[in-house]
C-alpha cells in the first residue's frame, strides 16, 4: 500500500486525482496539505483525513510514501524538490515547470533520491492516440509531413447573467499559472504532436486575450520539427462545442481522429474504427503505482515532459517578440 499525502486543491483536477487515488487499491490517502489552509481543511474533512498546515511536517513524516502535487504551477519546483529530497514519490499535474531549467532541477532531485516522478499526460495513453502512433510506426502514413491537434473548451465564456465561466479565476493568475489556455489545455496537443513528430527546431505562436483576462484564452502554435514535419497546435478557453481532433498527414496516407472516431486513408488500405475497440495504455496514476511497486518503466517519459516545456517557453518568446523562434 502506497501512503499518499495530497498537496493542495488549487488545480481543477485535484479532485479527479483524489478520486483516482481512492479508487486505486494500492493507494491510501493519509492526509492533506494546502497553501490555503481553509481550503485544505475543508478538503481533508470531505475526505475524512487529517489536515496538516506545515508542508515540512508532511514531507518529514516517515509514514508518507508519496505525494500528489496539485499546487499552483509556480510552486512546483520548490514543493517537488523538497518532496524528492525527503524520499517521496511524486505524481503531479502538467506542466512540470515554467522553464526547462526548473524541470531539470526537479528531475535532478528525483534521480538523485531514486524516487518515481509521474507527470499526468493522459492523452498519451488514450486508445485513439495508441492507434495513431502504431499506424505511423507501421509505415501506413509514409513519411509524416503534418500533424494538427486541437483541444479546446469554453471555460472562460461567461453564461448570460454570470460574470465568469466555469474555470476558476485563479486560472487567469499569470504569476501562479505562467500562462493561460496554451500553458494549461494546450499542453495536450503539444505533447501529443511532439511525440509523433519528434524534436522541435522552431516555433511561431499567436496567443490571444479575447476576454482580457490577463492571460491568453485562444492560441495557435506552428512548430517545425527536425524530422521535417510541421505541427499545428490549437487550443482555447473560448470555444463552445469544439471536439478533440488529431490529424496526421503523410506521404502515403492520412489519419483523422475526432471524439473517438478514427479514419485511416492510406495507399496500404483504408480503415474506420471506434476507439472502444482498441486497447488503451494504463492511465498515468496506474503507471506511477506500477513503477513504484514493480519498478516498471512508464510509457510517459522525461523527454515528453521536457519537450512540452520547451514548446511553451518558445511560444511565449515568439508571442513577446512577434517572431519565429529557433530552438536549441
N, C-alpha and C positions, 0 to 999 in steps of 0.2 A: 504494500500500500504506500503510495506517494502522498505525504502530508504536505498540503499546499496552503500558502497564505495569499490572499487576494490583495493586490496593491493598487487601490484607487478605483473608483467608479466613474472617473472622468469620461472615459470613452463610451460612445454609444454601444459598442459591442461588449462592454464589461459584463452585462447581464447574460449575454449569449455564452461567454466563456465560463461564467459561473455555472450556468445550466449544463454546459458540456462537461464540466468537471464533476458535477453532481451525478450526471448520468454515466460517467465512466467508473466502473467497478474498481479500478486501480488507483483512483484519486480520492482523497479525503480532504475537504475544505476545513481547515482548523481555525483560521482567524482572518480578520480584515484589518487593513490599514488604509487610510486615505489622507491626502494632504488637506482635505476639507473634513474636519473631524465630525461635524454634524451629519454630513452626507455618509461618511463611513459608519457612524454609529447606527444610522437607520438601516444601512445595507446589512450590517452584522446582525441586527435584530431580525431582519427579514430571513436571514439565512440560519439563524439560531446558533451563531458562533460568537466568540468574544471579539471586541474591538480593541486594538492596541494603538495608542496615539503616537508612540515613538517608533520610527522606522528602524532605528538601530536595534531596538529591543526585539523586533520581529526577526531581523536578519541574524541576530546573535543567538536566537532560540535554537538549541540543538534538536528540538523535536520537529522543526520545519525543514523539509527536504527541498522544497521548490517554491517558486513564486510565479504568479500570473500577473504581469505588469500591464495595466491599462491606465497609466498616469497620463497627464499632458505630455505630448511628444518631447517638449523641451526638457523634461525631467528624465528621459530615458537613459542617457549616458550616466548620470550621477547614480540613479537607482540601480541600474543593471551592473555597473562596475562594482558597486558596493555589494550587491547580491552575489555576484560571482566570487568576489574575494572572501565571502562568508561560506562559499561552497554550495550555494543554492542553484539548482537548475532553474532555467528561465523560459517561460512562454510569454510572448508579447505580441501586441498588435502592430501592424505595419503603420508607418515606416519605422525602421530601427532607429534612425537618427537623421538630422538635417544635413550632415556632411559626411563624406567618406572617411574623413579623418576621425570623426567621432565613432563611426561604425567600426573602424579598425581598432580603436581603443577598447570598445566593448568586446570585440572578438579576441583581442589580446588577453584580456582578463579571463574570459571564458575558457580559452585554450590553456592558459597557464594553470587554472584551477581544475581543469578536467571536468567541467560541468556541461550539460546539454542546453543549448540555446535553440529555440524554435521561434521563428517569426511567422505569423499567420499569413500565408499567401495561398488562400484556399482554392482559388480557381485553377491552380496548377494541378490539383487533384481531381477536378471535375471530369466526368466521363467524356463530354464533348472535346475538352482540350486533350485528354489522353488519346482520343481517336485522331485528332488533328496532328499531334506530334508523331504518332506512329505512321500515319499516312505520309507525312513529309519524309520521315526517316526511311520509309519503304520505297521512296522514289516515285510515288504516284503523282507528284506535282512537278517533277523535274527539278530544275534549279529555282529556288524561291526568289521571286522578284519584288513582291509587295505583301505586307501584312497590314490590314486595317482592323482596329479593335475599338469598339465604343461601349462605354459603360456609363450610364447617366441616370439621374432621378430628379425629382422636383422638391428636394428637401429644403431649398431656400425660397420656394414660392409660397407666399402667404395666402391662405384661403380668404375669401371675402369675409370681411369683418374681423380679421385677425392681423396682428402686427408682424408676425414672423411665421415661417414654415415649420415643419416638424423637426428639422435639425436644431439642436440646442445652440443658443447664441455663442457659447464658448467655442464652437467650431469655427467661428469667424475671428477668434482672437489670434492675431498673427504671431505674437510672442510665443504662445503655447503650441500653436499648430504648425508654424513655419510656412503656411500657405493654405489654400482653400481647396477647391474641387480637384485640382491636379494632384496635390500632395495626398489627399485622402482617397477619394473614389478613383482618381486616375491611376493610383498605384496598380490596380488590377490590369488595365490594358498595358501599362508599362512593363510589368514583369512577365506577362504572357508574350508580348511582342519580342521582348529581349530573349526569352527562352527559345523562341522559334528562329529568330534572325541572327542571334549571336552578339558579338561585341560591337557596341556603337562607336562611331567615329565623329559624328557631328549632329547637332540639334538646332532646330529653329522652332520657336514656340510663340504662341499668342495666348495670353492669359487675360481674360476679360472680367471686369467687375460690373456685370449687368445691373445688380441691385445696390451697388456702392456699399458693400458690407465691410470693406477694408481688406478683403482677400478675393482671389479670383473665384468666380462661380460658374465659369464656362471656359473651356480651354481646348486647344488643338495643338498637337506637337508633331512635327515631322522629324523623323530620326533616320539618319544614314548609317548603314552597318558595314562593317569590314567585309562581310560576305557579298556586298553589292546590292543587298535588298534595301528597300525603303519601308519604314514603319510609319503608319498614320494612326495617331493615338488621339481619341476624342473622349471628353468627359464633361459632365455638367451637373450642377445642383439646381438648374432652372429648366429642366426638360421633362415635360409630362408624357407619360406613356412610351418612353424610349426603351426598346428592347435591348438586351445584351446582344452584341453582334461581334463575331470574329470571322474575318475573311482572309484566306490565304490564296495568293496568285503565283503561279509558277510557269515555267516554260512548257510544261506538259499537262497542266491541269489547274483547276481552281476548287476551293473548298469553302463552303458557306455554312456558318453556324448562327442560328438565331433562336433563342429561347428553347434550346434542347433539340431543335430540328437540324439535322446535318445532311448536307448535299455535296457530293463529290462528283465533279465532271472532269474526267481525265481521259487522255488518249489510251489509257490502260483499262478503262471501263468506268461506268457510272454507278453510283450508289446513292441511296437515300435511306437514312436510318434514324431511329429515335435514340436519344441519349439513354433512355431507360434500358436499352438492350446491350449497353456497353458497361463493362466493369470499371468503376472509378477506383482511384487510389485511396488509401486511408487518409482521413482528414488530418490537418496539421497537429491537433492535440493528440490524436491517437498515435501519430508518428513520433511525437515527442515522448510519450509514455513508453513506446516500444524501444526508443533509443536509450532511455534511462534504464529500463529494466533488462533489456536484452542486448544492448549495445549494437542495435541495428543502425544502418545508415539511412537517414531520411532522404526522400526524393527532393525535398525543398532544400536548397543548398546555400552556402555562404555566398557563392557567386550570384545567385538570384537576388539575394538581399542587397549586396553591394552595388550591383548594376542598376537596381531600382533607384538608389540614392544618386548614383552618377547621372542618371537622366534628369532627376529632379533638380539637382544643382545646375546642370547645363541649361535646363529650361528656364529657371529663374534668371540666370545670367543673360540668356537670349532675350527674354522679355525686357529686362532692365536696359540692355544695350541696343535693343531693336536690331538684332543682328544674328546671323548664323554663328553658332559657337562650336568650335572644334574640341574634341575630347582627346585628352592624353597624347 
